[in-house]
């Protein structure tokens, strides 16, 4: 499984949504990505990539694309 596939899967599992349209997601853009869903997503990302996101990065995680940018800071390659 590629890192992009793992990343998409973390969104699907963390937000409990289907994979359809996941690349266009933004925070609060769907009902599932509220503050509670956000923490589920963070947990799924941390588990998938064996990282511990810093508080600032958790706050800045506001879109699918921003998440990729953040994870690159932790050495994850896409």
N, CA, C and O atoms as a MOPAC input file, in Angstrom:
PM7 MOZYME 1SCF
protein

 N      0.84600 1    -1.17700 1     0.00000 1
 C      0.00000 1     0.00000 1     0.00000 1
 C      0.89800 1     1.24900 1     0.00000 1
 O      1.83100 1     1.34700 1     0.79700 1
 N      0.61200 1     2.18400 1    -0.88400 1
 C      1.39800 1     3.41600 1    -0.95400 1
 C      1.00100 1     4.35400 1     0.19000 1
 O     -0.03700 1     4.17400 1     0.82700 1
 N      1.83300 1     5.34000 1     0.43100 1
 C      1.50800 1     6.31300 1     1.47100 1
 C      0.24900 1     7.10100 1     1.13000 1
 O     -0.51300 1     7.46400 1     2.02600 1
 N      0.02200 1     7.36900 1    -0.15500 1
 C     -1.19800 1     8.07800 1    -0.54300 1
 C     -2.42500 1     7.22100 1    -0.24600 1
 O     -3.44600 1     7.73400 1     0.21200 1
 N     -2.32700 1     5.92100 1    -0.50400 1
 C     -3.43700 1     5.02200 1    -0.19200 1
 C     -3.66700 1     4.95600 1     1.31200 1
 O     -4.81100 1     4.97200 1     1.76800 1
 N     -2.58500 1     4.88100 1     2.08500 1
 C     -2.70500 1     4.88000 1     3.54700 1
 C     -3.34000 1     6.17500 1     4.02800 1
 O     -4.15800 1     6.17400 1     4.94900 1
 N     -2.96000 1     7.27700 1     3.40000 1
 C     -3.48200 1     8.59000 1     3.76800 1
 C     -4.99600 1     8.66500 1     3.50300 1
 O     -5.76900 1     9.07700 1     4.36700 1
 N     -5.39100 1     8.26500 1     2.30900 1
 C     -6.82300 1     8.26400 1     1.97600 1
 C     -7.59400 1     7.35500 1     2.92500 1
 O     -8.68700 1     7.69900 1     3.37500 1
 N     -7.02900 1     6.20900 1     3.22100 1
 C     -7.66600 1     5.24700 1     4.11800 1
 C     -7.83800 1     5.83400 1     5.51800 1
 O     -8.83900 1     5.56400 1     6.18200 1
 N     -6.87300 1     6.63200 1     5.97100 1
 C     -6.98000 1     7.28100 1     7.27500 1
 C     -8.16900 1     8.23900 1     7.30300 1
 O     -8.86200 1     8.33200 1     8.31600 1
 N     -8.41000 1     8.95000 1     6.20700 1
 C     -9.57800 1     9.82700 1     6.11600 1
 C    -10.86400 1     9.01100 1     6.16800 1
 O    -11.80600 1     9.36400 1     6.87700 1
 N    -10.89300 1     7.92000 1     5.41300 1
 C    -12.08300 1     7.06600 1     5.36700 1
 C    -12.38800 1     6.50500 1     6.75800 1
 O    -13.53100 1     6.53700 1     7.21300 1
 N    -11.35700 1     5.99400 1     7.42200 1
 C    -11.54600 1     5.39700 1     8.74500 1
 C    -11.76600 1     6.45200 1     9.82300 1
 O    -12.65700 1     6.30700 1    10.66000 1
 N    -10.96400 1     7.50500 1     9.80900 1
 C    -11.03800 1     8.52100 1    10.84700 1
 C    -12.32800 1     9.30700 1    10.84200 1
 O    -12.85100 1     9.67300 1    11.89400 1
 N    -12.84500 1     9.56800 1     9.63700 1
 C    -14.08200 1    10.34000 1     9.51900 1
 C    -15.30400 1     9.44600 1     9.28600 1
 O    -16.44100 1     9.91800 1     9.26800 1
 N    -15.04700 1     8.15700 1     9.11000 1
 C    -16.12000 1     7.18500 1     8.84600 1
 C    -16.95500 1     7.59800 1     7.63700 1
 O    -18.17400 1     7.75700 1     7.71400 1
 N    -16.23900 1     7.76900 1     6.49900 1
 C    -16.86900 1     8.17200 1     5.24700 1
 C    -16.42100 1     7.22300 1     4.13600 1
 O    -15.55300 1     6.37600 1     4.34400 1
 N    -17.02800 1     7.37700 1     2.94600 1
 C    -16.57200 1     6.60800 1     1.79400 1
 C    -15.39100 1     7.34700 1     1.16200 1
 O    -15.15600 1     8.52200 1     1.44300 1
 N    -14.66200 1     6.64400 1     0.31000 1
 C    -13.46900 1     7.23700 1    -0.31200 1
 C    -13.83100 1     8.24500 1    -1.40300 1
 O    -12.98600 1     9.04100 1    -1.81300 1
 N    -15.04900 1     8.21800 1    -1.86400 1
 C    -15.46900 1     9.09700 1    -2.96000 1
 C    -15.33600 1    10.57200 1    -2.57600 1
 O    -15.91500 1    11.01300 1    -1.58400 1
 N    -14.58100 1    11.32000 1    -3.35400 1
 C    -14.41800 1    12.75300 1    -3.15500 1
 C    -13.50100 1    13.14500 1    -2.01500 1
 O    -13.45200 1    14.31600 1    -1.63800 1
 N    -12.77200 1    12.18500 1    -1.45800 1
 C    -11.93800 1    12.46800 1    -0.28900 1
 C    -10.86400 1    13.51300 1    -0.59100 1
 O    -10.46900 1    14.25600 1     0.30800 1
 N    -10.38600 1    13.58800 1    -1.82700 1
 C     -9.32000 1    14.52900 1    -2.19800 1
 C     -9.76300 1    15.98200 1    -2.10100 1
 O     -8.92000 1    16.87800 1    -2.04400 1
 N    -11.06600 1    16.23200 1    -2.08000 1
 C    -11.58900 1    17.59800 1    -2.05400 1
 C    -12.06300 1    18.03000 1    -0.67600 1
 O    -12.63900 1    19.10800 1    -0.53200 1
 N    -11.83200 1    17.20800 1     0.33400 1
 C    -12.37500 1    17.51000 1     1.65300 1
 C    -11.67800 1    18.68400 1     2.32400 1
 O    -10.46800 1    18.87200 1     2.20800 1
 N    -12.49400 1    19.47100 1     3.03700 1
 C    -12.00000 1    20.55300 1     3.88000 1
 C    -12.71200 1    20.45700 1     5.22300 1
 O    -13.82500 1    19.93800 1     5.31500 1
 N    -12.05700 1    20.96200 1     6.26100 1
 C    -12.61000 1    20.93600 1     7.60700 1
 C    -13.98800 1    21.59200 1     7.61300 1
 O    -14.16700 1    22.69000 1     7.08400 1
 N    -14.94300 1    20.91700 1     8.20800 1
 C    -16.33600 1    21.33000 1     8.30400 1
 C    -17.02000 1    21.41200 1     6.94200 1
 O    -18.10400 1    21.98500 1     6.82800 1
 N    -16.39500 1    20.84400 1     5.90500 1
 C    -17.01300 1    20.80200 1     4.58100 1
 C    -18.06400 1    19.70500 1     4.48100 1
 O    -18.92600 1    19.73600 1     3.60400 1
 N    -17.98600 1    18.74400 1     5.38000 1
 C    -18.98400 1    17.67900 1     5.48500 1
 C    -19.32300 1    17.53100 1     6.97000 1
 O    -18.49100 1    17.84800 1     7.82000 1
 N    -20.51600 1    17.05900 1     7.29400 1
 C    -20.90100 1    16.93100 1     8.70400 1
 C    -19.95100 1    16.05000 1     9.51900 1
 O    -19.75200 1    16.29000 1    10.71000 1
 N    -19.36900 1    15.03900 1     8.88600 1
 C    -18.48400 1    14.12700 1     9.60700 1
 C    -17.18000 1    14.77600 1    10.05700 1
 O    -16.57700 1    14.33300 1    11.03500 1
 N    -16.73700 1    15.82200 1     9.35600 1
 C    -15.48000 1    16.46300 1     9.72100 1
 C    -15.76400 1    17.68300 1    10.59700 1
 O    -15.53200 1    18.82600 1    10.20300 1
 N    -16.26700 1    17.40400 1    11.77800 1
 C    -16.45400 1    18.42500 1    12.79900 1
 C    -15.30600 1    18.28300 1    13.79800 1
 O    -14.32200 1    17.60100 1    13.51100 1
 N    -15.41500 1    18.90800 1    14.94800 1
 C    -14.30700 1    18.84900 1    15.90200 1
 C    -14.05600 1    17.43200 1    16.41300 1
 O    -12.90700 1    17.04900 1    16.63100 1
 N    -15.10900 1    16.65800 1    16.60500 1
 C    -14.93900 1    15.27400 1    17.05500 1
 C    -14.34200 1    14.42100 1    15.93600 1
 O    -13.42200 1    13.63900 1    16.17300 1
 N    -14.85600 1    14.57100 1    14.73600 1
 C    -14.31600 1    13.85200 1    13.58500 1
 C    -12.86400 1    14.21300 1    13.33100 1
 O    -12.06900 1    13.37700 1    12.90100 1
 N    -12.52700 1    15.46300 1    13.59900 1
 C    -11.15400 1    15.93200 1    13.40300 1
 C    -10.18700 1    15.12900 1    14.27700 1
 O     -9.11600 1    14.72500 1    13.82400 1
 N    -10.57200 1    14.90600 1    15.51600 1
 C     -9.69600 1    14.15100 1    16.41500 1
 C     -9.59900 1    12.68600 1    15.99800 1
 O     -8.55100 1    12.06100 1    16.16300 1
 N    -10.68500 1    12.13800 1    15.46100 1
 C    -10.63600 1    10.78000 1    14.92900 1
 C     -9.70200 1    10.68900 1    13.73900 1
 O     -8.97000 1     9.71100 1    13.58400 1
 N     -9.73100 1    11.71400 1    12.89900 1
 C     -8.83900 1    11.77600 1    11.74100 1
 C     -7.38500 1    11.87800 1    12.19300 1
 O     -6.52000 1    11.17100 1    11.67600 1
 N     -7.12000 1    12.74500 1    13.14200 1
 C     -5.75500 1    12.90700 1    13.65600 1
 C     -5.24400 1    11.57300 1    14.20200 1
 O     -4.11000 1    11.17800 1    13.93000 1
 N     -6.07300 1    10.89500 1    14.96100 1
 C     -5.69400 1     9.59700 1    15.52300 1
 C     -5.38900 1     8.59200 1    14.42300 1
 O     -4.40800 1     7.85400 1    14.50800 1
 N     -6.22700 1     8.56000 1    13.38800 1
 C     -6.02200 1     7.62700 1    12.28200 1
 C     -4.72500 1     7.93800 1    11.53600 1
 O     -3.99600 1     7.02700 1    11.14200 1
 N     -4.44100 1     9.22000 1    11.34400 1
 C     -3.19600 1     9.61500 1    10.66200 1
 C     -1.97800 1     9.25700 1    11.49100 1
 O     -0.99100 1     8.74500 1    10.96300 1
 N     -2.04400 1     9.52700 1    12.79100 1
 C     -0.91300 1     9.20500 1    13.65400 1
 C     -0.64100 1     7.70800 1    13.67500 1
 O      0.51400 1     7.28200 1    13.67000 1
 N     -1.68700 1     6.92700 1    13.70000 1
 C     -1.52000 1     5.47400 1    13.71100 1
 C     -0.99700 1     4.96400 1    12.37200 1
 O     -0.10600 1     4.11600 1    12.33300 1
 N     -1.54700 1     5.47700 1    11.28000 1
 C     -1.15400 1     5.00200 1     9.94800 1
 C      0.30800 1     5.29600 1     9.64100 1
 O      0.98000 1     4.50300 1     8.98100 1
 N      0.80200 1     6.44100 1    10.12100 1
 C      2.16200 1     6.85600 1     9.76900 1
 C      3.12500 1     6.83400 1    10.95400 1
 O      4.26500 1     7.28600 1    10.84000 1
 N      2.67300 1     6.31500 1    12.07700 1
 C      3.50400 1     6.18500 1    13.27000 1
 C      4.20000 1     7.50200 1    13.61400 1
 O      5.41800 1     7.56100 1    13.78800 1
 N      3.38300 1     8.55900 1    13.70700 1
 C      3.86900 1     9.88700 1    14.07400 1
 C      3.00400 1    10.42500 1    15.20900 1
 O      1.91700 1     9.91200 1    15.47500 1
 N      3.49700 1    11.45800 1    15.86600 1
 C      2.72700 1    12.18500 1    16.86800 1
 C      2.68300 1    13.63500 1    16.40300 1
 O      3.68200 1    14.35000 1    16.48900 1
 N      1.53100 1    14.06600 1    15.91300 1
 C      1.40800 1    15.41900 1    15.38500 1
 C      1.47800 1    16.44700 1    16.50900 1
 O      0.92100 1    16.24900 1    17.58900 1
 N      2.16300 1    17.53200 1    16.23700 1
 C      2.23500 1    18.63500 1    17.18500 1
 C      0.91100 1    19.39000 1    17.17700 1
 O      0.17000 1    19.35000 1    16.19500 1
 N      0.62300 1    20.06900 1    18.26300 1
 C     -0.65000 1    20.79100 1    18.40500 1
 C     -0.87700 1    21.76600 1    17.26300 1
 O     -1.98400 1    21.83200 1    16.72700 1
 N      0.13400 1    22.51900 1    16.88000 1
 C     -0.01900 1    23.48000 1    15.77800 1
 C     -0.40500 1    22.78400 1    14.48200 1
 O     -1.20700 1    23.30800 1    13.70800 1
 N      0.15800 1    21.61100 1    14.24100 1
 C     -0.15900 1    20.87300 1    13.02100 1
 C     -1.57800 1    20.32800 1    13.07100 1
 O     -2.25700 1    20.28400 1    12.04500 1
 N     -2.03400 1    19.91400 1    14.23700 1
 C     -3.41000 1    19.44000 1    14.38400 1
 C     -4.38600 1    20.56800 1    14.06900 1
 O     -5.40200 1    20.35600 1    13.40700 1
 N     -4.07000 1    21.75900 1    14.54700 1
 C     -4.92300 1    22.92400 1    14.28900 1
 C     -4.89700 1    23.30100 1    12.81400 1
 O     -5.93100 1    23.66100 1    12.25200 1
 N     -3.73100 1    23.22300 1    12.18200 1
 C     -3.58100 1    23.61300 1    10.78200 1
 C     -4.14900 1    22.58800 1     9.80000 1
 O     -4.33500 1    22.90300 1     8.62500 1
 N     -4.42300 1    21.38300 1    10.25700 1
 C     -4.96000 1    20.33500 1     9.38600 1
 C     -6.40100 1    20.69300 1     9.03300 1
 O     -7.33200 1    20.34000 1     9.75800 1
 N     -6.57700 1    21.39600 1     7.91500 1
 C     -7.90100 1    21.87400 1     7.55200 1
 C     -8.35800 1    21.45100 1     6.16100 1
 O     -9.40600 1    21.88600 1     5.68300 1
 N     -7.56700 1    20.60300 1     5.51800 1
 C     -7.96200 1    20.08600 1     4.21400 1
 C     -7.14900 1    18.83000 1     3.89400 1
 O     -6.12300 1    18.55900 1     4.51800 1
 N     -7.62300 1    18.08800 1     2.92900 1
 C     -6.91600 1    16.89000 1     2.47400 1
 C     -5.50000 1    17.25100 1     2.03600 1
 O     -4.53900 1    16.58400 1     2.41900 1
 N     -5.37300 1    18.30500 1     1.23500 1
 C     -4.05900 1    18.70400 1     0.71600 1
 C     -3.14500 1    19.23900 1     1.80900 1
 O     -1.94100 1    18.98500 1     1.77600 1
 N     -3.68400 1    19.96900 1     2.76900 1
 C     -2.87700 1    20.50600 1     3.86300 1
 C     -2.30800 1    19.35600 1     4.70400 1
 O     -1.18700 1    19.45200 1     5.20400 1
 N     -3.05900 1    18.29300 1     4.85700 1
 C     -2.58600 1    17.13300 1     5.60600 1
 C     -1.35200 1    16.50800 1     4.98500 1
 O     -0.43700 1    16.09100 1     5.69500 1
 N     -1.32300 1    16.44300 1     3.66700 1
 C     -0.14700 1    15.91500 1     2.97000 1
 C      1.06100 1    16.80100 1     3.25600 1
 O      2.15100 1    16.31100 1     3.54900 1
 N      0.85000 1    18.10800 1     3.16600 1
 C      1.92600 1    19.06300 1     3.43900 1
 C      2.44900 1    18.89800 1     4.87500 1
 O      3.65800 1    18.91900 1     5.10300 1
 N      1.54700 1    18.73800 1     5.82400 1
 C      1.94000 1    18.57500 1     7.22700 1
 C      2.72300 1    17.28200 1     7.42100 1
 O      3.76700 1    17.28500 1     8.07400 1
 N      2.23800 1    16.18700 1     6.86700 1
 C      2.90800 1    14.89900 1     7.05200 1
 C      4.30100 1    14.86800 1     6.43400 1
 O      5.17200 1    14.13800 1     6.90700 1
 N      4.51700 1    15.64600 1     5.39400 1
 C      5.85100 1    15.72500 1     4.78700 1
 C      6.87400 1    16.26500 1     5.78500 1
 O      8.05200 1    15.91500 1     5.72000 1
 N      6.42400 1    17.11800 1     6.70800 1
 C      7.32100 1    17.64400 1     7.74100 1
 C      7.79200 1    16.53600 1     8.68800 1
 O      8.81200 1    16.67900 1     9.36200 1
 N      7.04900 1    15.44500 1     8.73200 1
 C      7.38400 1    14.31500 1     9.60500 1
 C      8.10900 1    13.21100 1     8.84200 1
 O      8.27700 1    12.10400 1     9.35300 1
 N      8.53600 1    13.51600 1     7.62100 1
 C      9.30800 1    12.56600 1     6.83500 1
 C      8.48100 1    11.59700 1     5.99700 1
 O      9.01700 1    10.64100 1     5.43700 1
 N      7.17100 1    11.84600 1     5.90900 1
 C      6.32000 1    10.98200 1     5.09400 1
 C      6.40800 1    11.46900 1     3.64900 1
 O      6.20300 1    12.64800 1     3.36100 1
 N      6.71600 1    10.53700 1     2.74800 1
 C      6.84600 1    10.87900 1     1.33000 1
 C      5.62500 1    10.43500 1     0.56500 1
 O      5.11300 1     9.33500 1     0.77100 1
 N      5.15800 1    11.30300 1    -0.32700 1
 C      4.00000 1    10.99400 1    -1.17900 1
 C      4.41200 1    10.99600 1    -2.63500 1
 O      3.58200 1    10.75800 1    -3.51200 1

